[in-house]
Amino acid sequence: MRIEPLLRWLDRLAGGRHAERTIPPESREHPSTRRAFVVITWLLVVEFLIGCAAVVVAFVLQLSGQPVQWEVWMRSAVVLGMTVTLFYFAWRAQSGFYWAYSRLRLFSKIFPIVTLVIAAIPGLYPLWMVTEQIVYSLILIGVSDYLESDHMRAAFPRPPKRAKPGPGSGLDTTTGA
């Protein structure tokens, strides 16, 4: 079974109109780009291990007779799902796909904010999970720092905006026809 058609479908779903846009091979193969993605991959591995550790802690607590809140289980599942998604984005960005770099950059900025805000809700999570969320956020901020470097932004330039049809283009802009 060939996996590339499935990956292209996922790319189209996640990447939208920029799904096919890639950066030039010299930008993708540049030592600074490759080095950034090595570090990003390792940071995501640490994120995944932290997420797995949270699940293990929850299981151990549950097995030892301590009740584990539903929110803890949900948070653990969401963190693992987000991390797997970030791995996919990192992998496709490393392959040169602009959309994946863009999504990885966006989510590595948004997830830490959301995670820290949720961690600040008193009594929602036990202290060990609040600590896990803070560490998770700090590591994601590290991912964001690598993606925001001057080199990475230059390697993955924003695509030009599409030109809007003008009055003499033959397209009726009032009806879309």
Protein Blocks (a to p, Z undefined) as FASTA:
>chain_A
ZZklmmmmmmmmmnmmmlmpccdfklmmpmklmmmmmmmmmmmmmmmmmmmmmmmmmmmm
mmnopacdfklmmmmmmmmmmmmmmmmmmmmmmnopaklmmmmmmmmmmmmmmmmmmmmp
ghkacfklmmmmmmmmmmmmmmmmmmmpmklmmmmccddddddddfknopafknoZZ
